[in-house]
Amino acid sequence: MIINPKILTLEEYSRVVEAKLSRKDFKIVSLKEARLEQRVGFLADHSRVLVEVELPDGQHQTHSFFAKAMPSNEICRDMILENRCFQKEIFFYEQLSKLFDGVPLTAKTFPTCYLAKPEVLILDDLGPMGFAPVKSMVAAVDLEHSYQAIAALARFHCASMAVEERLQKRLPDMFPEYMYEVLFPASGRTETWWRMGLRAARALLPLLPQYKEDPGVLRRLQDKFDGLGDALLKCFQADPRRRNVMCHGDAWISNFLFKQNQGTPDHAVLLDFQLMRYAPPVYDVQLFLHKSLPHSADRAAQMEHLLQYYYARLQGELRAAGLDAEALLSEDEFRETSRDGARMASIVVALYSQTCDMPAEFIDKLFADKDLYQKYMFEERPEYVTKVFNTNKHFRCAMGNALGHLAKMVLADE
């Protein structure tokens, strides 16, 4: 049964099915759109679409698609229209992914897009192929999932390098209109968002037990935090002296799907390309490591091991693509940019945790109430995070770890 579709028209759904089946001789006999109950992101609304078709021989097939649409929250929507992150993802699927598809990568790295409109994307639903997100978006990520996520980043970065080598042209020269910074611009409402995040982080410093008894160090930290905004802006200015790639830009665990083999993940794909930026590839890796790894005694050793693993996987992907891996990114340059990437990641994680690690019930209210969204994101976040820090164990632990790591980095740079 076909109920009046809301995401696309029936004609548009026919185009989607035609693109997937590479044939026109079918008839849509039923269609169901269902909003996902579990939140899978913060910059869009997500739905699953089931389309049943009848073929000329009478055979019926049901195809599942993933719909990503502009958010219904008006204030979030306005910010996205201003920072143009949805346009950047459309650019990825309509143009850049087609170039990446020409690179002989060792495994699938991102879903297929069947239709792109200014306010909606229709993607292949990878669930029927065995891919699924991790069970918890806030729990620390184990080593096996980390290997697969990092391998997916290596494939993505290899594709970027291979395209530039094949065309003998840098991506910013090919697509200058899409090289704008989405998440950390120097103006607009999104700038207000991230600067409010730095204020909130600064407000929590006196609550960290390691600094309560040392007012001198606390004052030094607070003074340093006042200058983190300039450091953040500098992080995301592509250095032409470095080997840059099209980075995913938002490489935390929510943006990966994993396929299991006898209970162990053996393949990961990337989702959500709204925050792409042209930068050293290790920036993606450092963000993933800083946001995802457990804060255990061997965390530094795990980070080092996974950085080595990433570099080896990237070199292997480049060689498989017929490229001179060492000439494209030497280990010395990788290590040097890795230190810069770690600084960037420390700041970003302290901002991300203010949304990613907040209690789910608060996030649901946040996106349902535009007045609360306005106050939290742009006006009064220090007050909100302070209250939750004092009352919610998970947020206190996640935010405390993120701030503690950032504080150590800031003091070490003195």
LOVEX-593060 format. One record per residue (C-alpha): residue number from 0; chain; x, y, z. Coordinates in pm, 1 decimal, always signed. Layout:
REC | NUM | A | X | Y | Z
...
END
This chain:
REC | 0 | A | +0.0 | +0.0 | +0.0
REC | 1 | A | +131.4 | +345.1 | -88.8
REC | 2 | A | +60.5 | +611.5 | +171.8
REC | 3 | A | +128.7 | +966.5 | +54.7
REC | 4 | A | +508.5 | +991.7 | +92.1
REC | 5 | A | +647.0 | +1294.1 | +276.7
REC | 6 | A | +1020.8 | +1277.5 | +213.8
REC | 7 | A | +1006.8 | +1243.5 | -165.5
REC | 8 | A | +736.8 | +1226.4 | -429.1
REC | 9 | A | +638.2 | +890.7 | -574.3
REC | 10 | A | +806.6 | +991.0 | -899.5
REC | 11 | A | +1129.2 | +1064.5 | -713.3
REC | 12 | A | +1113.7 | +728.6 | -537.1
REC | 13 | A | +1079.6 | +566.4 | -879.3
REC | 14 | A | +1402.5 | +739.1 | -982.2
REC | 15 | A | +1571.4 | +608.3 | -667.3
REC | 16 | A | +1467.5 | +249.3 | -737.6
REC | 17 | A | +1564.6 | +286.2 | -1103.5
REC | 18 | A | +1910.7 | +404.2 | -999.1
REC | 19 | A | +1952.5 | +105.3 | -767.1
REC | 20 | A | +1817.6 | -159.7 | -1004.3
REC | 21 | A | +1951.2 | -5.8 | -1326.7
REC | 22 | A | +1616.1 | -83.6 | -1491.1
REC | 23 | A | +1282.7 | +91.2 | -1547.1
REC | 24 | A | +1044.9 | -203.0 | -1589.4
REC | 25 | A | +907.3 | -219.2 | -1235.4
REC | 26 | A | +604.6 | -95.6 | -1047.3
REC | 27 | A | +607.0 | +38.0 | -692.2
REC | 28 | A | +338.2 | -149.2 | -498.8
REC | 29 | A | +407.5 | -29.9 | -143.3
REC | 30 | A | +616.6 | +232.1 | +30.0
REC | 31 | A | +681.7 | +304.6 | +396.7
REC | 32 | A | +873.9 | +592.6 | +553.5
REC | 33 | A | +970.4 | +554.5 | +919.9
REC | 34 | A | +1162.8 | +806.8 | +1128.8
REC | 35 | A | +1446.4 | +638.2 | +1318.6
REC | 36 | A | +1365.9 | +616.8 | +1688.3
REC | 37 | A | +1728.7 | +626.2 | +1800.2
REC | 38 | A | +1915.1 | +949.2 | +1732.6
REC | 39 | A | +2207.4 | +881.3 | +1498.4
REC | 40 | A | +2334.5 | +1237.1 | +1450.1
REC | 41 | A | +2291.5 | +1600.8 | +1542.5
REC | 42 | A | +2284.1 | +1778.4 | +1206.6
REC | 43 | A | +1996.3 | +1603.4 | +1028.0
REC | 44 | A | +1677.1 | +1400.3 | +1062.4
REC | 45 | A | +1704.8 | +1033.9 | +964.2
REC | 46 | A | +1447.4 | +787.2 | +831.9
REC | 47 | A | +1436.3 | +439.1 | +684.6
REC | 48 | A | +1234.1 | +390.1 | +365.6
REC | 49 | A | +1106.2 | +50.4 | +248.0
REC | 50 | A | +997.1 | +28.1 | -114.9
REC | 51 | A | +832.5 | -286.9 | -250.4
REC | 52 | A | +835.3 | -326.4 | -628.5
REC | 53 | A | +685.2 | -572.3 | -873.1
REC | 54 | A | +890.3 | -685.5 | -1173.9
REC | 55 | A | +747.5 | -790.9 | -1512.4
REC | 56 | A | +769.0 | -1161.3 | -1419.8
REC | 57 | A | +551.2 | -1101.9 | -1114.8
REC | 58 | A | +841.7 | -1122.0 | -871.0
REC | 59 | A | +824.4 | -885.2 | -572.6
REC | 60 | A | +1133.6 | -725.9 | -419.2
REC | 61 | A | +1165.5 | -497.8 | -115.9
REC | 62 | A | +1446.7 | -244.2 | -111.3
REC | 63 | A | +1557.0 | -47.7 | +194.1
REC | 64 | A | +1696.1 | +305.2 | +178.9
REC | 65 | A | +1829.6 | +554.3 | +431.7
REC | 66 | A | +1692.0 | +908.2 | +409.8
REC | 67 | A | +1886.0 | +1199.9 | +554.1
REC | 68 | A | +1699.2 | +1530.5 | +563.0
REC | 69 | A | +1749.8 | +1881.5 | +692.6
REC | 70 | A | +1662.2 | +1894.3 | +1065.0
REC | 71 | A | +1314.0 | +1989.6 | +1173.7
REC | 72 | A | +1451.8 | +2200.6 | +1461.2
REC | 73 | A | +1424.5 | +2551.9 | +1315.5
REC | 74 | A | +1729.2 | +2701.6 | +1484.9
REC | 75 | A | +1951.3 | +2404.9 | +1397.2
REC | 76 | A | +1815.9 | +2423.9 | +1044.0
REC | 77 | A | +1899.7 | +2794.2 | +1017.3
REC | 78 | A | +2254.6 | +2732.1 | +1136.2
REC | 79 | A | +2299.1 | +2452.9 | +881.0
REC | 80 | A | +2168.0 | +2674.9 | +603.8
REC | 81 | A | +2420.7 | +2937.4 | +711.3
REC | 82 | A | +2724.2 | +2709.2 | +741.7
REC | 83 | A | +2624.4 | +2509.0 | +429.2
REC | 84 | A | +2716.6 | +2170.8 | +570.6
REC | 85 | A | +2434.4 | +1994.0 | +387.4
REC | 86 | A | +2561.7 | +2137.0 | +56.9
REC | 87 | A | +2905.2 | +1997.9 | +137.8
REC | 88 | A | +2766.9 | +1645.8 | +177.6
REC | 89 | A | +2571.7 | +1679.4 | -146.5
REC | 90 | A | +2898.6 | +1783.2 | -311.7
REC | 91 | A | +3061.9 | +1469.3 | -176.1
REC | 92 | A | +2800.1 | +1233.0 | -313.6
REC | 93 | A | +2735.8 | +1411.0 | -642.9
REC | 94 | A | +3096.5 | +1487.3 | -737.3
REC | 95 | A | +3376.1 | +1376.1 | -508.6
REC | 96 | A | +3252.6 | +1021.4 | -443.5
REC | 97 | A | +3238.1 | +960.3 | -818.9
REC | 98 | A | +3607.3 | +1047.2 | -842.1
REC | 99 | A | +3684.7 | +829.8 | -539.1
REC | 100 | A | +3496.9 | +538.1 | -698.0
REC | 101 | A | +3762.6 | +534.1 | -969.2
REC | 102 | A | +4033.8 | +445.7 | -716.3
REC | 103 | A | +4095.0 | +71.4 | -663.6
REC | 104 | A | +4043.1 | +65.5 | -286.0
REC | 105 | A | +4061.9 | -265.1 | -100.9
REC | 106 | A | +3703.7 | -244.7 | +35.1
REC | 107 | A | +3382.7 | -41.3 | +24.9
REC | 108 | A | +3431.0 | +282.2 | +216.5
REC | 109 | A | +3101.6 | +475.8 | +197.5
REC | 110 | A | +2738.9 | +407.0 | +101.2
REC | 111 | A | +2593.3 | +465.8 | -243.5
REC | 112 | A | +2377.7 | +775.9 | -288.0
REC | 113 | A | +2081.3 | +733.0 | -523.2
REC | 114 | A | +1931.6 | +1081.8 | -504.8
REC | 115 | A | +2057.4 | +1417.6 | -379.5
REC | 116 | A | +1832.4 | +1720.1 | -334.9
REC | 117 | A | +1905.7 | +2049.1 | -157.1
REC | 118 | A | +1735.1 | +1922.7 | +160.9
REC | 119 | A | +1744.9 | +1542.1 | +140.9
REC | 120 | A | +1980.3 | +1256.4 | +51.9
REC | 121 | A | +1868.6 | +901.3 | -23.5
REC | 122 | A | +2140.4 | +646.9 | +51.9
REC | 123 | A | +2167.1 | +272.6 | +37.7
REC | 124 | A | +2061.1 | +116.8 | +367.1
REC | 125 | A | +2361.6 | -94.4 | +462.1
REC | 126 | A | +2173.7 | -277.8 | +738.5
REC | 127 | A | +2057.9 | -561.6 | +510.0
REC | 128 | A | +2422.9 | -607.9 | +408.8
REC | 129 | A | +2516.4 | -673.7 | +771.6
REC | 130 | A | +2643.9 | -328.5 | +871.1
REC | 131 | A | +2536.2 | -173.4 | +1200.1
REC | 132 | A | +2649.6 | +101.9 | +1439.0
REC | 133 | A | +2815.3 | +17.2 | +1768.1
REC | 134 | A | +2569.1 | -49.1 | +2049.0
REC | 135 | A | +2666.5 | +259.1 | +2246.8
REC | 136 | A | +2775.2 | +592.1 | +2104.2
REC | 137 | A | +2913.0 | +706.7 | +2439.4
REC | 138 | A | +3109.1 | +399.9 | +2553.5
REC | 139 | A | +3480.6 | +369.4 | +2481.7
REC | 140 | A | +3569.1 | +185.0 | +2160.5
REC | 141 | A | +3754.6 | -147.5 | +2174.4
REC | 142 | A | +4064.9 | -226.6 | +1973.0
REC | 143 | A | +3893.5 | -441.0 | +1706.2
REC | 144 | A | +3644.6 | -167.1 | +1615.2
REC | 145 | A | +3927.5 | +86.6 | +1620.5
REC | 146 | A | +4126.3 | -116.2 | +1366.0
REC | 147 | A | +3834.2 | -121.3 | +1121.8
REC | 148 | A | +3747.9 | +247.0 | +1167.1
REC | 149 | A | +4109.4 | +346.2 | +1108.1
REC | 150 | A | +4129.4 | +120.0 | +802.7
REC | 151 | A | +3823.5 | +298.9 | +660.1
REC | 152 | A | +3993.8 | +635.7 | +715.5
REC | 153 | A | +4308.2 | +507.1 | +542.4
REC | 154 | A | +4101.9 | +404.8 | +236.9
REC | 155 | A | +3923.9 | +739.7 | +229.8
REC | 156 | A | +4249.2 | +934.5 | +250.5
REC | 157 | A | +4412.2 | +712.7 | -11.3
REC | 158 | A | +4126.5 | +789.4 | -250.7
REC | 159 | A | +4184.9 | +1162.6 | -202.3
REC | 160 | A | +4556.4 | +1133.5 | -273.4
REC | 161 | A | +4502.4 | +901.3 | -570.4
REC | 162 | A | +4255.9 | +1139.4 | -735.6
REC | 163 | A | +4501.6 | +1427.9 | -705.1
REC | 164 | A | +4786.5 | +1218.1 | -840.7
REC | 165 | A | +4581.2 | +1091.0 | -1133.8
REC | 166 | A | +4450.3 | +1434.8 | -1229.5
REC | 167 | A | +4770.5 | +1617.5 | -1127.3
REC | 168 | A | +4560.5 | +1878.9 | -954.8
REC | 169 | A | +4478.2 | +1960.3 | -594.0
REC | 170 | A | +4118.4 | +1920.8 | -482.0
REC | 171 | A | +4095.6 | +2286.5 | -366.2
REC | 172 | A | +4191.0 | +2394.0 | -718.6
REC | 173 | A | +3923.0 | +2167.1 | -866.1
REC | 174 | A | +3649.6 | +2256.7 | -618.2
REC | 175 | A | +3736.8 | +2591.2 | -455.8
REC | 176 | A | +3370.4 | +2666.4 | -384.4
REC | 177 | A | +3350.0 | +2369.7 | -143.6
REC | 178 | A | +3663.9 | +2430.1 | +62.2
REC | 179 | A | +3492.4 | +2645.2 | +324.9
REC | 180 | A | +3519.7 | +2546.1 | +692.0
REC | 181 | A | +3185.4 | +2427.4 | +830.9
REC | 182 | A | +3231.8 | +2358.3 | +1201.3
REC | 183 | A | +3487.3 | +2621.6 | +1304.8
REC | 184 | A | +3429.8 | +2930.2 | +1089.3
REC | 185 | A | +3546.2 | +3276.1 | +1195.6
REC | 186 | A | +3198.2 | +3431.0 | +1182.0
REC | 187 | A | +2827.0 | +3356.9 | +1203.2
REC | 188 | A | +2614.1 | +3146.0 | +1435.4
REC | 189 | A | +2847.1 | +2847.9 | +1412.3
REC | 190 | A | +3130.8 | +3063.0 | +1544.1
REC | 191 | A | +2902.2 | +3160.2 | +1833.5
REC | 192 | A | +2840.3 | +2786.7 | +1892.3
REC | 193 | A | +3205.9 | +2688.4 | +1922.3
REC | 194 | A | +3308.7 | +2995.6 | +2121.0
REC | 195 | A | +3025.0 | +2922.1 | +2365.2
REC | 196 | A | +3171.0 | +2571.7 | +2393.2
REC | 197 | A | +3509.6 | +2712.4 | +2492.3
REC | 198 | A | +3339.9 | +2930.5 | +2754.3
REC | 199 | A | +3160.7 | +2624.9 | +2891.0
REC | 200 | A | +3485.5 | +2428.0 | +2903.5
REC | 201 | A | +3656.1 | +2712.3 | +3087.7
REC | 202 | A | +3368.3 | +2730.2 | +3336.3
REC | 203 | A | +3416.9 | +2363.4 | +3428.2
REC | 204 | A | +3790.0 | +2391.5 | +3503.8
REC | 205 | A | +3738.0 | +2487.7 | +3872.7
REC | 206 | A | +3533.9 | +2168.5 | +3917.6
REC | 207 | A | +3819.6 | +1939.1 | +3817.4
REC | 208 | A | +3961.8 | +1788.6 | +4138.2
REC | 209 | A | +4323.3 | +1815.9 | +4020.3
REC | 210 | A | +4296.8 | +2196.8 | +4006.4
REC | 211 | A | +4068.3 | +2275.3 | +4300.8
REC | 212 | A | +4361.1 | +2294.6 | +4539.5
REC | 213 | A | +4595.4 | +2483.8 | +4310.1
REC | 214 | A | +4449.2 | +2827.3 | +4229.7
REC | 215 | A | +4769.6 | +2943.9 | +4062.6
REC | 216 | A | +4762.5 | +2667.4 | +3800.5
REC | 217 | A | +4386.1 | +2716.0 | +3761.2
REC | 218 | A | +4430.5 | +3086.4 | +3680.4
REC | 219 | A | +4703.3 | +3004.8 | +3427.0
REC | 220 | A | +4477.1 | +2750.2 | +3265.0
REC | 221 | A | +4182.3 | +2988.0 | +3248.8
REC | 222 | A | +4401.4 | +3254.6 | +3089.4
REC | 223 | A | +4527.1 | +3000.8 | +2833.0
REC | 224 | A | +4173.6 | +2884.7 | +2756.2
REC | 225 | A | +4086.1 | +3240.3 | +2656.2
REC | 226 | A | +4326.6 | +3204.9 | +2364.2
REC | 227 | A | +4216.4 | +2862.0 | +2243.3
REC | 228 | A | +3981.2 | +3011.5 | +1987.4
REC | 229 | A | +4269.4 | +3157.0 | +1787.3
REC | 230 | A | +4456.4 | +2826.4 | +1811.8
REC | 231 | A | +4148.9 | +2643.1 | +1684.5
REC | 232 | A | +4110.3 | +2868.8 | +1382.3
REC | 233 | A | +4477.6 | +2823.9 | +1299.5
REC | 234 | A | +4443.6 | +2443.4 | +1314.6
REC | 235 | A | +4202.7 | +2438.4 | +1023.5
REC | 236 | A | +4397.2 | +2654.5 | +783.4
REC | 237 | A | +4541.9 | +2413.4 | +527.0
REC | 238 | A | +4921.8 | +2440.8 | +516.7
REC | 239 | A | +5039.2 | +2413.9 | +152.5
REC | 240 | A | +5375.1 | +2281.3 | +274.8
REC | 241 | A | +5200.8 | +1969.7 | +408.9
REC | 242 | A | +5040.5 | +1673.6 | +235.1
REC | 243 | A | +4671.6 | +1748.7 | +274.5
REC | 244 | A | +4377.0 | +1527.7 | +182.5
REC | 245 | A | +4003.1 | +1560.4 | +190.9
REC | 246 | A | +3949.2 | +1464.8 | +554.4
REC | 247 | A | +3617.3 | +1331.8 | +678.0
REC | 248 | A | +3624.0 | +1600.0 | +948.3
REC | 249 | A | +3389.7 | +1428.0 | +1195.1
REC | 250 | A | +3555.5 | +1092.6 | +1260.2
REC | 251 | A | +3394.9 | +981.3 | +1585.4
REC | 252 | A | +3232.2 | +643.5 | +1640.2
REC | 253 | A | +2878.7 | +755.8 | +1548.6
REC | 254 | A | +2990.5 | +806.9 | +1188.9
REC | 255 | A | +3100.2 | +448.1 | +1125.2
REC | 256 | A | +2904.4 | +133.0 | +1050.0
REC | 257 | A | +3062.2 | -207.4 | +1115.8
REC | 258 | A | +3014.8 | -551.1 | +965.0
REC | 259 | A | +3076.9 | -849.6 | +1189.3
REC | 260 | A | +3237.8 | -1183.3 | +1105.9
REC | 261 | A | +3167.7 | -1442.1 | +1376.4
REC | 262 | A | +3127.7 | -1169.7 | +1635.7
REC | 263 | A | +3435.1 | -968.0 | +1537.4
REC | 264 | A | +3420.0 | -651.2 | +1325.2
REC | 265 | A | +3604.3 | -703.1 | +997.0
REC | 266 | A | +3486.4 | -407.9 | +784.2
REC | 267 | A | +3381.5 | -48.5 | +850.9
REC | 268 | A | +3232.1 | +221.0 | +629.8
REC | 269 | A | +3213.7 | +596.0 | +682.0
REC | 270 | A | +2896.1 | +803.2 | +705.3
REC | 271 | A | +2815.7 | +1176.0 | +719.9
REC | 272 | A | +3041.6 | +1396.0 | +510.5
REC | 273 | A | +2900.9 | +1733.1 | +613.7
REC | 274 | A | +3215.4 | +1850.8 | +793.4
REC | 275 | A | +3481.1 | +1757.1 | +536.1
REC | 276 | A | +3789.3 | +1973.5 | +527.4
REC | 277 | A | +4119.0 | +1975.5 | +339.2
REC | 278 | A | +4386.9 | +1901.9 | +598.8
REC | 279 | A | +4663.4 | +1655.4 | +693.5
REC | 280 | A | +4511.6 | +1304.6 | +706.9
REC | 281 | A | +4627.2 | +1239.7 | +1062.1
REC | 282 | A | +4376.8 | +1501.8 | +1183.1
REC | 283 | A | +4095.5 | +1251.1 | +1126.0
REC | 284 | A | +4288.5 | +978.3 | +1303.4
REC | 285 | A | +4372.2 | +1190.9 | +1606.4
REC | 286 | A | +4011.5 | +1301.7 | +1643.9
REC | 287 | A | +3895.6 | +939.9 | +1635.4
REC | 288 | A | +4157.4 | +832.3 | +1890.3
REC | 289 | A | +4101.3 | +1119.7 | +2131.0
REC | 290 | A | +3722.1 | +1083.9 | +2126.9
REC | 291 | A | +3696.0 | +705.0 | +2119.1
REC | 292 | A | +3971.6 | +534.4 | +2317.9
REC | 293 | A | +3920.3 | +450.2 | +2685.4
REC | 294 | A | +4098.9 | +665.5 | +2941.1
REC | 295 | A | +4302.1 | +376.7 | +3078.2
REC | 296 | A | +4658.8 | +349.1 | +3201.1
REC | 297 | A | +4775.4 | +223.7 | +2860.8
REC | 298 | A | +4590.0 | +488.3 | +2656.3
REC | 299 | A | +4908.7 | +654.7 | +2531.0
REC | 300 | A | +5049.5 | +317.8 | +2421.2
REC | 301 | A | +4722.9 | +232.9 | +2243.2
REC | 302 | A | +4727.4 | +567.9 | +2063.1
REC | 303 | A | +5083.4 | +510.4 | +1945.2
REC | 304 | A | +5001.0 | +158.0 | +1830.0
REC | 305 | A | +4695.2 | +275.7 | +1633.5
REC | 306 | A | +4883.6 | +565.5 | +1476.1
REC | 307 | A | +5141.4 | +315.1 | +1350.8
REC | 308 | A | +4860.3 | +89.5 | +1232.3
REC | 309 | A | +4698.0 | +374.7 | +1039.6
REC | 310 | A | +5023.1 | +473.5 | +869.1
REC | 311 | A | +5090.2 | +113.4 | +764.6
REC | 312 | A | +4733.8 | +76.1 | +629.9
REC | 313 | A | +4757.0 | +402.7 | +438.7
REC | 314 | A | +5089.3 | +298.5 | +285.1
REC | 315 | A | +4937.9 | -34.8 | +186.1
REC | 316 | A | +4632.9 | +128.6 | +24.7
REC | 317 | A | +4853.4 | +370.9 | -168.2
REC | 318 | A | +5073.5 | +90.1 | -298.3
REC | 319 | A | +4762.8 | -111.9 | -395.3
REC | 320 | A | +4649.6 | +191.3 | -595.9
REC | 321 | A | +4982.9 | +192.3 | -780.6
REC | 322 | A | +5124.4 | +498.0 | -603.2
REC | 323 | A | +5461.2 | +576.4 | -444.1
REC | 324 | A | +5346.4 | +566.3 | -82.4
REC | 325 | A | +5658.0 | +704.7 | +86.7
REC | 326 | A | +5686.9 | +993.1 | -160.1
REC | 327 | A | +5325.9 | +1094.8 | -98.0
REC | 328 | A | +5350.5 | +1098.2 | +281.9
REC | 329 | A | +5676.2 | +1027.9 | +461.4
REC | 330 | A | +5670.4 | +895.2 | +814.7
REC | 331 | A | +5856.7 | +1205.8 | +933.7
REC | 332 | A | +5585.6 | +1435.4 | +800.2
REC | 333 | A | +5315.7 | +1206.6 | +936.4
REC | 334 | A | +5470.4 | +1229.6 | +1283.5
REC | 335 | A | +5512.9 | +1604.8 | +1267.8
REC | 336 | A | +5153.6 | +1669.0 | +1162.3
REC | 337 | A | +5038.3 | +1412.5 | +1418.6
REC | 338 | A | +5149.9 | +1638.8 | +1701.0
REC | 339 | A | +4948.8 | +1927.3 | +1554.3
REC | 340 | A | +4654.2 | +1694.0 | +1505.9
REC | 341 | A | +4665.6 | +1589.3 | +1870.1
REC | 342 | A | +4636.8 | +1952.5 | +1981.7
REC | 343 | A | +4342.3 | +2008.4 | +1750.0
REC | 344 | A | +4169.7 | +1688.8 | +1864.8
REC | 345 | A | +4208.9 | +1778.4 | +2232.8
REC | 346 | A | +4020.4 | +2103.2 | +2180.9
REC | 347 | A | +3752.5 | +1952.6 | +1955.8
REC | 348 | A | +3676.4 | +1663.7 | +2191.5
REC | 349 | A | +3619.7 | +1906.8 | +2479.0
REC | 350 | A | +3356.6 | +2074.3 | +2259.0
REC | 351 | A | +3205.3 | +1753.9 | +2119.3
REC | 352 | A | +3150.4 | +1606.8 | +2465.2
REC | 353 | A | +2916.4 | +1892.8 | +2547.1
REC | 354 | A | +2666.8 | +1734.7 | +2306.9
REC | 355 | A | +2777.8 | +1375.0 | +2244.3
REC | 356 | A | +2808.1 | +1286.6 | +2612.8
REC | 357 | A | +2507.6 | +1474.7 | +2747.8
REC | 358 | A | +2223.8 | +1253.0 | +2880.9
REC | 359 | A | +2001.6 | +1123.6 | +2599.5
REC | 360 | A | +1687.5 | +1264.3 | +2758.3
REC | 361 | A | +1841.3 | +1613.0 | +2759.8
REC | 362 | A | +1943.4 | +1584.6 | +2393.9
REC | 363 | A | +1590.2 | +1476.3 | +2300.1
REC | 364 | A | +1449.1 | +1782.3 | +2478.1
REC | 365 | A | +1713.9 | +2001.2 | +2319.4
REC | 366 | A | +1610.2 | +1915.6 | +1964.6
REC | 367 | A | +1239.7 | +1922.5 | +2044.0
REC | 368 | A | +1243.8 | +2266.6 | +2209.7
REC | 369 | A | +1384.2 | +2546.6 | +1995.1
REC | 370 | A | +1403.2 | +2787.6 | +2291.2
REC | 371 | A | +1613.3 | +2540.1 | +2489.7
REC | 372 | A | +1827.9 | +2480.1 | +2180.4
REC | 373 | A | +1888.8 | +2855.0 | +2146.3
REC | 374 | A | +1985.3 | +2895.4 | +2512.1
REC | 375 | A | +2209.0 | +2590.1 | +2527.0
REC | 376 | A | +2391.2 | +2627.3 | +2199.4
REC | 377 | A | +2433.9 | +3005.3 | +2183.6
REC | 378 | A | +2359.7 | +3178.6 | +2514.8
REC | 379 | A | +2379.9 | +2991.2 | +2845.8
REC | 380 | A | +2575.2 | +2670.8 | +2792.1
REC | 381 | A | +2817.2 | +2719.1 | +3084.5
REC | 382 | A | +2524.3 | +2713.4 | +3327.7
REC | 383 | A | +2373.7 | +2399.4 | +3172.1
REC | 384 | A | +2695.6 | +2196.6 | +3153.1
REC | 385 | A | +2789.3 | +2291.9 | +3509.2
REC | 386 | A | +2458.0 | +2157.8 | +3637.2
REC | 387 | A | +2487.8 | +1832.9 | +3440.9
REC | 388 | A | +2854.7 | +1794.1 | +3538.0
REC | 389 | A | +2749.9 | +1800.1 | +3903.4
REC | 390 | A | +2460.3 | +1557.3 | +3864.0
REC | 391 | A | +2541.5 | +1308.1 | +3585.6
REC | 392 | A | +2821.4 | +1056.1 | +3636.3
REC | 393 | A | +2881.7 | +971.4 | +3271.1
REC | 394 | A | +2900.5 | +1335.4 | +3162.8
REC | 395 | A | +3125.3 | +1422.4 | +3456.6
REC | 396 | A | +3361.3 | +1138.7 | +3366.4
REC | 397 | A | +3365.9 | +1208.1 | +2989.3
REC | 398 | A | +3394.3 | +1583.2 | +3023.0
REC | 399 | A | +3643.2 | +1556.9 | +3306.5
REC | 400 | A | +3868.4 | +1329.5 | +3099.4
REC | 401 | A | +3842.2 | +1554.5 | +2793.7
REC | 402 | A | +3919.7 | +1869.5 | +2993.1
REC | 403 | A | +4197.2 | +1701.9 | +3189.6
REC | 404 | A | +4368.7 | +1596.6 | +2866.5
REC | 405 | A | +4323.8 | +1941.0 | +2713.2
REC | 406 | A | +4454.3 | +2111.7 | +3027.2
REC | 407 | A | +4770.5 | +1899.0 | +3023.3
REC | 408 | A | +4827.7 | +1989.8 | +2659.0
REC | 409 | A | +4779.0 | +2362.2 | +2731.4
REC | 410 | A | +5018.7 | +2357.1 | +3026.5
REC | 411 | A | +5276.6 | +2156.1 | +2828.8
REC | 412 | A | +5274.9 | +2423.6 | +2556.9
REC | 413 | A | +5374.3 | +2699.4 | +2799.9
END
